[in-house]
Amino acid sequence: MDFDIILAGGGLANGLIALRLAQLRPEVRVAIIEAGPVLGGNHTWSSFTNDLTAAQRDWTAPLFQYRWDEYAVRFPAHSRTLAAGYGSCTSELLAAAVTGALPPGHILTGMPVVALSPTSVTLADQRMLTAAAVIDGRGQGPTKALDLRWQKFLGQEIELAEPHGLTGPVIMDATVPQRDGYRFVYTLPFGPRHVLIEDTYYSDGSDLSPDLLRSHLADYAVSQGWTITKIIREEHGILPLGIGGNIQAFWDEGEAGVPRVGLRAGMFHPVTGYSFPDAVAIADLVAGLPVLDAATIYRAVRDHSVSAWKARGMYRLLNRMLFLAALPDERYRVLERFYEHDEALVGRFYAARPELRDWMQILSGKPPIPVLRAMTTLLKYELGRA
Ligand SMILES: Cc1cc2nc3c(=O)[nH]c(=O)nc-3n(C[C@H](O)[C@H](O)[C@H](O)COP(=O)(O)OP(=O)(O)OC[C@H]3O[C@@H](n4cnc5c(N)ncnc54)[C@H](O)[C@@H]3O)c2cc1C
């Protein structure tokens, strides 16, 4: 065997596994094979402080470049600041941490994996490498088993002529014109004149027109009274949001017996598309296994993914309301109404740890869309006609 573990894809989920194994099991020989030129790609991964346990916050702390004590949301009917911590991890810090943790020669970049089995990978140059286990973390792949919709966005890190005056992130500014589904602008203030702004859509389709979104960001900056002096960096994403599907069938797709992590394992928050907290949890799970062979890892990650998927059924129901029952220009009302709830409930919702009484509150009161339409749509979906 060339290695103990080969990580196919050097993105978020596999990067965190490499890091956690290096911390807890330094004797395990780990290799990462990444198709892109660098580990981690070009991302800013954010999460709420309470999405992670205290121990998880500790070991991921060096990856966080920015932290805030509060965040805001803005809707046509109300705006609000919530006293919940938020932080951003950058792909540069993840890449640097993983590179520092692995021995020389254990990271291959610019090298696509063209085939894999539970114990081997074939590289684009036809070399074959073997290990006790291969973990597939190559990101979102095609699937017929999950019913998905999309959160798509384009973000620009910009420098401004004058200070923006923000004290924390604006996670959703939905006071912007609603287009192509639910639209909002997401803002992270990195410095007094330095912000990341993202034009974001909850859409039925996964098409994204970069030039159009760039022009929306330019308009947004003007609407905030900001003059852009420099565009430092740009990132874009098309993230899956779950409205339904069969998680066991999803696991039966693809290469049999190959452990999968990250988006490949369906590990993302169905409503927000965030996957950082799930990736941290999977890294802890893998690094804590008594035996690190393909069969043990496969069983553990599949069971974890299936139980997380089942526990999140109510989120998918909420998404069906959002994407199927609400008309595209009504979608913002579902979120506007959600943000009327108390801070603790909002925090549990994001952390994917809601309680039954939370769902009763979320689904009760004055509905943001007509009840009859909501019920008919949900029923049609169950009958396979939506
Ligand atoms: C721009 C952007 C911003 C995001 N922001 C957030 C956020 O703020 N918070 C959050 O929680 N989530 C965020 N997400 C969503 C989610 O966290 C990311 O999509 C996350 O990177 C998914 O992790 P992953 O490990 O499954 O896949 P990825 O991180 O995408 O990693 C997959 C890796 O596999 C590589 N690869 C693919 N095919 C091959 C192959 N054949 N051979 C070798 N390597 C291959 C890719 O190049 C990539 O590096 C964001 C996503 C994007 C795109």
The ligand as a Tripos MOL2 file, in Angstrom:
@<TRIPOS>MOLECULE
LIG
   53    58     1     0     0
SMALL
NO_CHARGES

@<TRIPOS>ATOM
      1 C1        -17.8450   30.3090   -3.3030 C.3       1 LIG1
      2 C2        -18.4720   29.4350   -2.2250 C.ar      1 LIG1
      3 C3        -18.6920   29.9640   -0.9640 C.ar      1 LIG1
      4 C4        -19.2720   29.1620    0.0220 C.ar      1 LIG1
      5 N1        -19.4920   29.7050    1.2330 N.ar      1 LIG1
      6 C5        -19.9080   28.9010    2.2200 C.ar      1 LIG1
      7 C6        -20.0370   29.3860    3.5520 C.ar      1 LIG1
      8 O1        -19.8680   30.5740    3.7890 O.2       1 LIG1
      9 N2        -20.3500   28.5120    4.5340 N.ar      1 LIG1
     10 C7        -20.5710   27.1900    4.2750 C.ar      1 LIG1
     11 O2        -20.7940   26.4050    5.2080 O.2       1 LIG1
     12 N3        -20.5690   26.7500    3.0210 N.ar      1 LIG1
     13 C8        -20.2270   27.5540    2.0040 C.ar      1 LIG1
     14 N4        -20.1560   27.0690    0.7560 N.ar      1 LIG1
     15 C9        -20.7150   25.7320    0.5150 C.3       1 LIG1
     16 C10       -19.8230   24.5730    0.9000 C.3       1 LIG1
     17 O3        -19.2170   24.7710    2.1250 O.3       1 LIG1
     18 C11       -18.7840   24.3710   -0.1110 C.3       1 LIG1
     19 O4        -19.3690   24.0690   -1.3270 O.3       1 LIG1
     20 C12       -17.7740   23.2920    0.3240 C.3       1 LIG1
     21 O5        -16.5700   23.6520   -0.2620 O.3       1 LIG1
     22 C13       -18.1560   21.8680    0.0100 C.3       1 LIG1
     23 O6        -17.1720   21.0130    0.5380 O.3       1 LIG1
     24 P1        -16.7100   19.6950   -0.2060 P.3       1 LIG1
     25 O7        -15.4760   19.2450    0.4920 O.co2     1 LIG1
     26 O8        -17.8420   18.7690   -0.3600 O.co2     1 LIG1
     27 O9        -16.3450   20.1560   -1.6790 O.3       1 LIG1
     28 P2        -15.2390   21.1680   -2.1690 P.3       1 LIG1
     29 O10       -14.7460   22.0380   -1.0830 O.co2     1 LIG1
     30 O11       -15.7850   21.8130   -3.3970 O.co2     1 LIG1
     31 O12       -14.0400   20.2180   -2.5540 O.3       1 LIG1
     32 C14       -14.0710   19.3360   -3.6320 C.3       1 LIG1
     33 C15       -12.6580   19.3100   -4.2050 C.3       1 LIG1
     34 O13       -12.5190   18.1940   -5.0680 O.3       1 LIG1
     35 C16       -11.7850   18.5910   -6.1890 C.3       1 LIG1
     36 N5        -12.0710   17.6560   -7.2740 N.ar      1 LIG1
     37 C17       -13.2090   17.5600   -8.0200 C.ar      1 LIG1
     38 N6        -13.0890   16.5470   -8.9000 N.ar      1 LIG1
     39 C18       -11.8810   15.9970   -8.7040 C.ar      1 LIG1
     40 C19       -11.1820   14.9050   -9.2920 C.ar      1 LIG1
     41 N7        -11.7300   14.1890  -10.2870 N.pl3     1 LIG1
     42 N8         -9.9590   14.6040   -8.8400 N.ar      1 LIG1
     43 C20        -9.3770   15.3060   -7.8220 C.ar      1 LIG1
     44 N9         -9.9870   16.3590   -7.2370 N.ar      1 LIG1
     45 C21       -11.2210   16.6800   -7.6730 C.ar      1 LIG1
     46 C22       -12.2220   20.0160   -6.4600 C.3       1 LIG1
     47 O14       -11.2840   20.7090   -7.2370 O.3       1 LIG1
     48 C23       -12.3450   20.5540   -5.0350 C.3       1 LIG1
     49 O15       -11.1520   21.1360   -4.5680 O.3       1 LIG1
     50 C24       -19.6160   27.8360   -0.2560 C.ar      1 LIG1
     51 C25       -19.4050   27.3370   -1.5360 C.ar      1 LIG1
     52 C26       -18.8490   28.1190   -2.5170 C.ar      1 LIG1
     53 C27       -18.6800   27.5190   -3.8850 C.3       1 LIG1
@<TRIPOS>BOND
     1     1     2 1
     2     2     3 ar
     3     2    52 ar
     4     3     4 ar
     5     4     5 ar
     6     4    50 ar
     7     5     6 ar
     8     6     7 ar
     9     6    13 1
    10     7     8 2
    11     7     9 ar
    12     9    10 ar
    13    10    11 2
    14    10    12 ar
    15    12    13 ar
    16    13    14 ar
    17    14    15 1
    18    14    50 ar
    19    15    16 1
    20    16    17 1
    21    16    18 1
    22    18    19 1
    23    18    20 1
    24    20    21 1
    25    20    22 1
    26    22    23 1
    27    23    24 1
    28    24    25 2
    29    24    26 1
    30    24    27 1
    31    27    28 1
    32    28    29 2
    33    28    30 1
    34    28    31 1
    35    31    32 1
    36    32    33 1
    37    33    34 1
    38    33    48 1
    39    34    35 1
    40    35    36 1
    41    35    46 1
    42    36    37 ar
    43    36    45 ar
    44    37    38 ar
    45    38    39 ar
    46    39    40 ar
    47    39    45 ar
    48    40    41 1
    49    40    42 ar
    50    42    43 ar
    51    43    44 ar
    52    44    45 ar
    53    46    47 1
    54    46    48 1
    55    48    49 1
    56    50    51 ar
    57    51    52 ar
    58    52    53 1
@<TRIPOS>SUBSTRUCTURE
     1 LIG1         1 GROUP 0 **** ****
